Amino acid sequence: MISRYFNIKILIIILGIMLGGCSSLEAPPPSEAPKLARPEAKPKPTWTDFTESLECMDKLFLAHGKKGFVVTTAGIPDSTGKVSVSTKEMLHLAASDMSVRSKALKFIDYDTSSTDLLVLFEDLKKAGADQIRELPQYYIRGAISQLDENVITQQKSAGIAADFIDLGASKDRISSVITVDMNVANTVTREILPGISSSNSLVITRSGNAKEAGAKIGKVGLSFSMSANVAESPGAGTRALIQLGMIEVMGKLLEVPYWKCLGMKNGNADTKRHTKYRFRIMPVDKKIMFVQRRLNSAKMYSGPIDGKISSKLNTAIKQFQSKNKLSVTGDIDFDLYYALFISDFSTASIPDEGPKAIVTDQPPSLPITATITTDTNGKYQTGDTLTARVKATGDGFLFCYYKQVSGEIARIFPNRFDPNPAIKGDTEILLPSKSAPFKIRFFEPGNESITCYASHIDMTVPENIKGEDLQPLSIRTMDEIGAAFKKSNPEYILALFSLRCTNIIFLSTGIIRNRYLVWRFVSALP
């Protein structure tokens, strides 16, 4: 009797709960509609587990002097057909976050519905003196190549049964895998750059208990546990994979120890293998220049950065090898290269206001000597095109500006097609280069000029003359450019060498025993 009464009581309680649940399904009055339409949470900025890593890459690019790399993409297409996200915008944002201070990456947007960059390649073919646009050097390609759903499924259940009631609970755990592959290609040759690639997989775990949802990216020697919101949709996971991929491929392309921004102090087997490959294919003089620059940053070497072995460099190498417990041989081998590559002395102090030129305590041991010549020995007629040749005896950095008859001045080197201002000693630099799809043509008689500023160390380009390459600057005279360079580089010295004759200009050779050398030529047209 007692048992039957107890069961009836339980039934009444359950029916009461069910009726209460039904009452909650009643439609709210119309007056409550505006209130219910409001979002429950305020909009928040998108923050992922790699946001701080992107900021770290910006600082790393800044410390290593990386800037001016022009890139683009048509997006990362979804080969699985199951992840509908805007990967192109994710790539844009990642590149932007890595270049806030360093200006390392300049992302050019090509508005085309084609996943192939056909529009870009057509522009490269058509670009000329009358159609100059900022065209990228590299483009990022890849795919969401894998989405395996329900890879792992686990189910747990429990229940209590009575004569006429059965109460139970179950918990499912489902895992899915998303893979994003990325590569970098040369926009002119369309060649996929060997070794500049990334492939990462994200395991997303969903559970009946929302608090148990999670995601994880695993790499050799590295594991990332993602926040719970990543597990809520493939889109958040895809963003994290794209950010990680951008850190890897841009780090490899710009040759910086990107793994430090991923929590690895000395990298892993994969990063070391890639670095060894880069060392193996690097020309001997480039290896020497790298060692010279890094030892200079470590304040162990103050000689010229010219890609040549010297007794001073050999002493500095042995000092570094001894300090870092390497074999003290004085040789430039991979162990020395890798130790210099991962060392932190270049990132010890990063200026808040942006990159500055590296200033050494001593002037170069040898003076800079350079010559400049032109086609046809300076004889030009209306309609002719100009090719200037600059040659320096030592490695350094070069900035050149061109002044037209109209008085407009534009920077012609470095430019979007040749973005690196570094020049190699005893190697002729063409202005414009053969690969650059633009020409300098004489359209009317008058005086036009080119002024080049060079140094054995990188220079700080004044803010008021940075502007956009191959576009008119606000400054109207070469003297203003010289004054701006002098203000940003206190030890700047101006040197002009020119001999003017009718229709002929001959450029002499100049030697400056301090830091900077300037060449100028003037073409006199009838």
C-alpha positions as CSV (number, residue, x, y, z in Angstrom):
1,M,0.0,0.0,0.0
2,I,2.8,2.4,1.0
3,S,4.7,1.5,-2.2
4,R,1.7,2.2,-4.5
5,Y,1.1,5.5,-2.7
6,F,4.8,6.4,-3.2
7,N,4.7,5.6,-6.9
8,I,1.5,7.8,-7.4
9,K,3.3,10.6,-5.6
10,I,6.3,10.3,-8.0
11,L,4.0,10.3,-11.0
12,I,2.3,13.5,-9.8
13,I,5.7,15.2,-9.4
14,I,6.8,14.2,-12.9
15,L,3.5,15.3,-14.5
16,G,3.9,18.6,-12.7
17,I,7.4,19.1,-14.2
18,M,6.1,18.2,-17.7
19,L,3.2,20.6,-17.5
20,G,5.6,23.3,-16.3
21,G,7.8,22.7,-19.3
22,C,4.8,22.9,-21.6
23,S,3.8,26.2,-20.1
24,S,7.2,27.6,-21.1
25,L,6.4,27.0,-24.7
26,E,3.7,29.7,-24.8
27,A,4.4,32.5,-27.2
28,P,5.5,35.8,-25.5
29,P,3.3,38.8,-25.8
30,P,4.0,41.1,-28.8
31,S,5.3,43.8,-26.5
32,E,8.3,41.6,-25.6
33,A,9.4,41.2,-29.2
34,P,11.9,44.1,-29.3
35,K,13.5,43.0,-26.1
36,L,13.9,39.4,-27.2
37,A,15.4,40.5,-30.6
38,R,18.4,42.1,-28.8
39,P,21.6,39.9,-28.9
40,E,22.4,38.3,-25.5
41,A,26.1,39.1,-25.9
42,K,27.8,42.3,-27.0
43,P,30.0,42.1,-30.2
44,K,33.6,41.1,-29.4
45,P,36.8,41.2,-31.4
46,T,37.9,37.9,-32.9
47,W,40.6,36.5,-30.6
48,T,42.3,33.1,-31.3
49,D,45.0,31.2,-29.6
50,F,47.5,32.5,-32.2
51,T,46.7,36.2,-31.9
52,E,49.7,36.8,-29.6
53,S,51.9,34.7,-32.0
54,L,51.0,37.0,-34.9
55,E,52.0,40.0,-32.8
56,C,55.3,38.2,-31.9
57,M,55.9,37.7,-35.6
58,D,55.5,41.4,-36.2
59,K,58.2,42.1,-33.6
60,L,60.4,39.3,-35.1
61,F,60.2,40.8,-38.6
62,L,61.0,44.3,-37.2
63,A,64.0,43.0,-35.3
64,H,65.4,41.2,-38.4
65,G,64.8,44.2,-40.7
66,K,62.2,42.4,-42.9
67,K,59.9,44.8,-44.8
68,G,58.3,45.5,-48.2
69,F,57.4,41.9,-49.2
70,V,54.3,42.2,-51.5
71,V,52.0,39.2,-51.4
72,T,48.5,38.3,-52.5
73,T,46.1,35.4,-52.6
74,A,42.8,34.2,-54.1
75,G,42.0,32.5,-50.9
76,I,42.3,29.0,-49.6
77,P,39.5,27.0,-51.4
78,D,37.6,24.3,-49.6
79,S,38.2,21.0,-51.4
80,T,35.9,19.1,-49.0
81,G,32.8,21.3,-49.8
82,K,31.9,21.2,-46.1
83,V,33.5,24.4,-44.7
84,S,32.0,27.6,-45.9
85,V,34.3,30.4,-44.6
86,S,36.0,33.4,-46.1
87,T,39.6,32.2,-46.0
88,K,40.8,35.2,-48.2
89,E,39.8,37.6,-45.5
90,M,41.4,35.5,-42.8
91,L,44.7,35.5,-44.7
92,H,44.4,39.3,-45.2
93,L,43.9,39.8,-41.5
94,A,46.8,37.5,-40.5
95,A,49.2,39.3,-42.8
96,S,48.0,42.7,-41.4
97,D,48.5,41.6,-37.8
98,M,52.1,40.5,-38.6
99,S,53.0,43.8,-40.2
100,V,51.6,46.5,-37.9
101,R,55.0,47.9,-36.9
102,S,57.4,46.0,-39.2
103,K,55.6,46.7,-42.5
104,A,57.0,43.3,-43.5
105,L,54.1,42.3,-45.6
106,K,52.1,44.4,-48.0
107,F,48.9,42.5,-49.0
108,I,47.5,43.4,-52.4
109,D,43.8,42.5,-53.0
110,Y,42.8,41.2,-56.4
111,D,39.0,41.2,-56.7
112,T,38.4,38.1,-58.8
113,S,36.0,35.3,-58.4
114,S,38.5,32.8,-59.8
115,T,40.5,30.8,-57.3
116,D,43.4,31.0,-59.8
117,L,45.1,34.3,-60.0
118,L,44.4,34.8,-63.7
119,V,43.8,38.5,-63.3
120,L,47.1,39.0,-61.6
121,F,49.0,37.1,-64.3
122,E,47.3,39.2,-67.0
123,D,48.3,42.4,-65.2
124,L,51.9,41.2,-65.0
125,K,51.9,40.8,-68.8
126,K,50.2,44.1,-69.5
127,A,52.0,46.3,-67.0
128,G,54.2,49.0,-68.5
129,A,55.2,52.7,-68.3
130,D,51.6,53.7,-68.9
131,Q,50.0,51.1,-66.6
132,I,51.9,50.9,-63.3
133,R,50.3,49.0,-60.4
134,E,51.7,47.5,-57.3
135,L,52.1,43.9,-58.3
136,P,52.9,41.2,-55.8
137,Q,56.1,39.1,-55.8
138,Y,54.5,36.1,-54.2
139,Y,51.0,34.6,-53.9
140,I,49.7,32.2,-51.2
141,R,47.8,29.2,-52.3
142,G,46.6,26.0,-50.7
143,A,43.4,24.2,-49.7
144,I,41.2,22.9,-46.9
145,S,42.2,19.5,-48.0
146,Q,40.6,17.3,-45.5
147,L,37.5,17.2,-43.2
148,D,36.9,13.8,-41.6
149,E,33.8,14.0,-39.5
150,N,32.9,11.5,-36.8
151,V,36.4,10.0,-36.8
152,I,36.1,8.9,-33.2
153,T,32.8,8.3,-31.4
154,Q,32.4,7.3,-27.8
155,Q,29.1,6.9,-26.0
156,K,28.5,6.5,-22.3
157,S,25.0,5.9,-20.7
158,A,23.4,5.3,-17.4
159,G,19.8,4.8,-16.2
160,I,17.3,3.9,-13.4
161,A,14.2,1.8,-14.1
162,A,11.1,1.4,-12.0
163,D,7.9,-0.6,-12.6
164,F,6.4,2.1,-14.9
165,I,9.2,4.7,-15.3
166,D,12.6,4.6,-17.0
167,L,15.0,7.5,-16.4
168,G,18.3,7.6,-18.2
169,A,21.2,9.8,-19.4
170,S,23.8,9.5,-22.2
171,K,26.9,11.4,-23.3
172,D,28.4,11.3,-26.8
173,R,32.0,12.3,-27.7
174,I,32.6,12.9,-31.4
175,S,35.9,13.9,-32.9
176,S,36.5,15.4,-36.4
177,V,39.7,16.4,-38.2
178,I,40.3,19.5,-40.4
179,T,43.5,19.8,-42.4
180,V,44.7,23.0,-44.1
181,D,47.7,22.9,-46.6
182,M,49.5,26.1,-47.6
183,N,52.2,27.0,-50.1
184,V,53.9,30.1,-51.5
185,A,54.5,30.6,-55.2
186,N,56.4,33.2,-57.4
187,T,53.9,35.4,-59.3
188,V,56.1,35.7,-62.3
189,T,57.1,32.1,-62.9
190,R,54.2,30.5,-60.9
191,E,56.7,28.2,-59.4
192,I,55.9,26.7,-56.0
193,L,58.8,27.7,-53.8
194,P,60.4,24.5,-52.4
195,G,60.3,24.1,-48.6
196,I,58.0,27.2,-48.1
197,S,54.9,25.1,-47.1
198,S,52.7,24.2,-44.2
199,S,50.3,21.4,-43.4
200,N,48.4,21.3,-40.1
201,S,45.5,19.3,-38.8
202,L,43.0,20.3,-36.1
203,V,41.2,17.6,-34.1
204,I,37.8,19.0,-32.9
205,T,36.1,17.2,-30.1
206,R,32.4,17.7,-29.4
207,S,30.6,16.3,-26.4
208,G,27.0,16.2,-25.1
209,N,28.4,18.3,-22.2
210,A,29.4,21.6,-23.8
211,K,32.0,22.2,-21.1
212,E,33.9,19.2,-22.4
213,A,34.2,20.4,-26.0
214,G,37.7,21.3,-27.2
215,A,40.2,21.2,-30.0
216,K,43.9,20.5,-30.4
217,I,46.5,21.0,-33.1
218,G,49.4,18.6,-32.9
219,K,52.9,19.0,-34.5
220,V,56.2,17.4,-34.0
221,G,57.4,18.5,-30.6
222,L,54.5,20.9,-30.2
223,S,50.8,20.7,-29.2
224,F,48.2,23.5,-29.0
225,S,45.1,23.0,-26.9
226,M,42.5,25.4,-28.4
227,S,39.8,27.2,-26.5
228,A,36.3,25.7,-26.3
229,N,34.8,28.2,-28.9
230,V,37.0,26.6,-31.6
231,A,35.1,23.3,-31.1
232,E,31.8,25.0,-31.8
233,S,32.2,25.3,-35.5
234,P,34.7,24.4,-38.2
235,G,35.0,28.1,-39.1
236,A,36.8,29.0,-35.9
237,G,39.1,26.0,-36.3
238,T,39.9,27.0,-39.9
239,R,40.9,30.5,-38.8
240,A,43.3,29.0,-36.2
241,L,44.8,26.7,-38.9
242,I,45.2,29.6,-41.4
243,Q,46.9,31.8,-38.8
244,L,49.3,29.0,-37.9
245,G,50.0,28.3,-41.5
246,M,50.7,32.0,-42.2
247,I,53.2,32.1,-39.3
248,E,55.0,29.1,-40.8
249,V,55.1,30.0,-44.5
250,M,55.9,33.7,-43.9
251,G,58.5,32.8,-41.3
252,K,60.2,30.4,-43.8
253,L,59.8,32.9,-46.7
254,L,61.3,35.8,-44.8
255,E,63.9,33.5,-43.1
256,V,63.3,34.3,-39.4
257,P,63.1,31.8,-36.5
258,Y,59.3,31.8,-36.5
259,W,59.1,28.9,-34.1
260,K,59.9,31.2,-31.2
261,C,56.5,32.7,-31.7
262,L,54.9,29.2,-31.3
263,G,56.5,28.6,-27.9
264,M,59.5,26.6,-29.2
265,K,62.8,28.0,-28.0
266,N,65.1,26.1,-30.4
267,G,62.7,24.7,-32.9
268,N,62.1,21.0,-33.6
269,A,63.3,18.4,-36.1
270,D,61.2,19.9,-38.9
271,T,62.4,23.5,-38.5
272,K,66.0,22.4,-38.1
273,R,65.8,20.3,-41.3
274,H,64.4,23.3,-43.2
275,T,67.0,25.6,-41.9
276,K,69.7,23.1,-42.9
277,Y,68.3,23.0,-46.4
278,R,68.4,26.8,-46.6
279,F,72.0,26.9,-45.4
280,R,73.0,24.2,-48.0
281,I,71.7,26.2,-51.0
282,M,72.8,29.6,-49.8
283,P,75.8,31.1,-51.8
284,V,79.1,31.3,-49.9
285,D,79.2,35.1,-49.9
286,K,75.6,35.3,-48.5
287,K,76.6,32.9,-45.7
288,I,79.5,35.2,-44.8
289,M,77.3,38.3,-44.9
290,F,74.8,36.6,-42.7
291,V,77.4,35.8,-40.1
292,Q,78.9,39.3,-40.3
293,R,75.5,40.9,-39.7
294,R,74.6,38.6,-36.8
295,L,77.9,39.0,-35.1
296,N,77.6,42.8,-35.6
297,S,74.2,42.6,-33.9
298,A,75.9,40.6,-31.1
299,K,78.5,43.4,-30.8
300,M,81.3,41.0,-31.5
301,Y,82.2,42.3,-35.0
302,S,82.6,45.8,-36.3
303,G,84.1,45.3,-39.7
304,P,82.6,45.7,-43.1
305,I,79.6,43.5,-44.2
306,D,81.0,42.6,-47.6
307,G,80.8,38.8,-47.8
308,K,84.6,38.4,-47.4
309,I,86.5,36.5,-44.8
310,S,89.0,38.5,-42.8
311,S,91.1,38.0,-39.7
312,K,88.7,40.3,-37.7
313,L,85.7,38.1,-38.8
314,N,87.6,34.9,-38.0
315,T,88.4,36.2,-34.5
316,A,84.7,37.1,-33.9
317,I,83.5,33.7,-35.1
318,K,85.9,31.9,-32.7
319,Q,84.7,34.2,-29.8
320,F,81.1,33.4,-30.5
321,Q,81.8,29.6,-30.9
322,S,83.6,29.6,-27.6
323,K,80.9,31.5,-25.8
324,N,78.2,29.2,-27.1
325,K,80.1,25.9,-26.5
326,L,80.6,25.1,-30.2
327,S,83.7,23.6,-31.7
328,V,86.1,26.6,-31.9
329,T,87.3,26.3,-35.5
330,G,86.6,29.7,-37.0
331,D,84.7,28.0,-39.8
332,I,81.3,29.0,-41.1
333,D,79.4,25.7,-40.7
334,F,75.8,24.8,-40.0
335,D,76.2,24.7,-36.2
336,L,77.5,28.3,-36.3
337,Y,74.8,29.4,-38.7
338,Y,72.0,27.8,-36.6
339,A,73.3,29.2,-33.3
340,L,73.4,32.7,-34.8
341,F,70.0,32.2,-36.4
342,I,68.2,31.3,-33.2
343,S,70.1,33.7,-30.9
344,D,68.0,36.4,-29.2
345,F,70.5,39.3,-29.3
346,S,68.8,40.8,-32.5
347,T,65.5,41.0,-30.7
348,A,66.7,42.3,-27.3
349,S,65.6,45.9,-27.9
350,I,62.9,46.8,-30.3
351,P,62.1,50.5,-30.7
352,D,58.5,51.5,-30.1
353,E,58.3,54.0,-32.9
354,G,59.3,51.5,-35.7
355,P,62.4,50.3,-37.4
356,K,65.6,52.4,-37.4
357,A,68.9,52.0,-39.2
358,I,71.6,50.0,-37.5
359,V,74.4,52.3,-36.5
360,T,77.9,50.9,-35.9
361,D,80.4,52.6,-33.6
362,Q,83.1,52.7,-36.2
363,P,83.1,53.7,-39.9
364,P,83.8,51.0,-42.5
365,S,87.4,50.0,-42.9
366,L,87.3,50.7,-46.6
367,P,85.7,53.7,-48.4
368,I,82.7,53.1,-50.7
369,T,83.6,53.4,-54.4
370,A,80.9,53.4,-57.0
371,T,80.2,54.3,-60.6
372,I,77.0,55.0,-62.6
373,T,76.6,54.9,-66.4
374,T,73.7,55.1,-68.8
375,D,72.8,53.6,-72.2
376,T,74.2,55.4,-75.3
377,N,76.6,57.3,-73.0
378,G,74.0,59.8,-72.0
379,K,72.8,60.7,-75.5
380,Y,69.0,60.7,-75.7
381,Q,66.2,61.8,-78.0
382,T,62.5,62.2,-77.3
383,G,60.9,58.7,-77.2
384,D,64.1,56.9,-76.0
385,T,64.0,54.8,-72.9
386,L,66.5,55.1,-70.1
387,T,68.5,52.3,-68.4
388,A,71.0,53.4,-65.7
389,R,73.6,51.1,-64.3
390,V,74.9,51.4,-60.7
391,K,77.9,49.5,-59.5
392,A,79.4,49.6,-56.0
393,T,82.6,47.9,-54.7
394,G,81.0,46.8,-51.5
395,D,77.7,45.4,-50.3
396,G,75.3,48.0,-49.0
397,F,71.8,49.6,-49.5
398,L,70.6,51.8,-52.2
399,F,67.7,54.3,-52.7
400,C,67.1,56.1,-56.0
401,Y,64.8,58.9,-57.0
402,Y,63.8,60.2,-60.4
403,K,62.8,63.8,-61.3
404,Q,60.9,64.4,-64.4
405,V,60.8,67.6,-66.6
406,S,57.5,68.5,-64.9
407,G,59.3,68.6,-61.5
408,E,57.6,65.5,-60.1
409,I,59.8,63.2,-58.1
410,A,59.3,59.4,-57.6
411,R,61.2,56.6,-56.0
412,I,62.3,54.1,-58.6
413,F,64.5,51.9,-56.4
414,P,63.6,49.9,-54.4
415,N,60.2,49.4,-56.0
416,R,57.4,46.9,-56.0
417,F,59.2,44.7,-58.5
418,D,62.6,45.0,-56.8
419,P,61.7,45.6,-53.2
420,N,65.0,44.8,-51.6
421,P,67.3,47.8,-51.2
422,A,70.3,45.6,-50.5
423,I,72.9,45.6,-53.3
424,K,75.9,43.3,-53.8
425,G,79.4,44.7,-54.3
426,D,80.9,44.5,-57.8
427,T,77.5,43.6,-59.2
428,E,75.7,45.9,-61.7
429,I,72.3,47.1,-60.7
430,L,70.0,48.1,-63.6
431,L,67.4,50.9,-63.2
432,P,64.9,49.7,-64.1
433,S,65.8,46.0,-63.8
434,K,65.1,43.7,-66.8
435,S,62.4,41.9,-64.9
436,A,60.5,45.1,-63.9
437,P,57.5,45.6,-66.2
438,F,57.9,49.4,-66.5
439,K,60.2,51.7,-68.4
440,I,61.5,55.3,-68.1
441,R,60.8,57.0,-71.4
442,F,61.7,60.6,-72.5
443,F,58.5,62.2,-73.7
444,E,59.6,65.8,-74.0
445,P,62.8,67.8,-74.1
446,G,64.3,69.1,-70.9
447,N,66.4,68.3,-67.9
448,E,65.6,65.2,-65.8
449,S,67.7,63.6,-63.1
450,I,68.2,60.6,-60.8
451,T,69.6,60.8,-57.3
452,C,70.8,57.7,-55.5
453,Y,71.6,57.4,-51.8
454,A,73.8,54.5,-50.8
455,S,75.3,53.2,-47.6
456,H,77.1,50.1,-46.3
457,I,74.4,49.9,-43.6
458,D,70.6,50.1,-43.9
459,M,69.2,53.6,-43.8
460,T,66.2,55.1,-42.1
461,V,63.9,56.4,-44.9
462,P,62.4,59.7,-43.7
463,E,58.6,59.6,-43.1
464,N,57.9,62.6,-45.4
465,I,59.5,60.9,-48.4
466,K,58.4,57.3,-47.9
467,G,55.3,57.5,-50.1
468,E,54.5,54.9,-52.7
469,D,57.1,53.8,-55.2
470,L,56.7,54.9,-58.8
471,Q,54.2,57.5,-57.8
472,P,54.8,61.3,-57.4
473,L,55.9,62.4,-54.0
474,S,54.8,65.6,-52.3
475,I,58.4,66.8,-52.2
476,R,59.3,68.8,-55.3
477,T,63.1,69.1,-55.2
478,M,66.0,66.7,-54.8
479,D,67.5,69.0,-52.2
480,E,64.5,68.4,-49.9
481,I,65.0,64.7,-50.2
482,G,68.7,65.1,-49.3
483,A,67.8,67.3,-46.3
484,A,65.2,64.7,-45.1
485,F,67.8,61.9,-45.4
486,K,70.3,64.0,-43.5
487,K,67.8,64.7,-40.7
488,S,67.0,61.0,-40.3
489,N,70.6,59.9,-40.7
490,P,72.8,62.5,-38.8
491,E,76.0,61.3,-40.3
492,Y,74.7,61.6,-43.9
493,I,77.1,63.3,-46.3
494,L,76.0,64.5,-49.8
495,A,78.4,64.1,-52.7
496,L,77.5,65.1,-56.3
497,F,79.5,64.2,-59.3
498,S,78.5,65.4,-62.8
499,L,79.9,66.8,-66.0
500,R,77.3,68.3,-68.4
501,C,77.7,68.6,-72.1
502,T,75.2,69.0,-74.9
503,N,73.1,65.8,-75.0
504,I,75.9,64.0,-73.2
505,I,76.4,63.4,-69.5
506,F,79.4,61.6,-68.1
507,L,79.4,60.4,-64.5
508,S,82.6,60.4,-62.6
509,T,83.5,58.1,-59.7
510,G,83.4,59.4,-56.1
511,I,84.8,58.2,-52.8
512,I,83.3,59.1,-49.5
513,R,85.1,58.0,-46.3
514,N,82.1,58.1,-44.0
515,R,78.8,56.4,-44.4
516,Y,76.9,57.6,-47.5
517,L,77.6,58.2,-51.1
518,V,75.2,59.9,-53.5
519,W,75.3,59.7,-57.3
520,R,73.4,62.1,-59.6
521,F,73.2,62.3,-63.3
522,V,71.4,64.8,-65.5
523,S,70.3,64.1,-69.1
524,A,70.1,67.2,-71.3
525,L,67.7,66.9,-74.1
526,P,67.3,69.2,-77.1
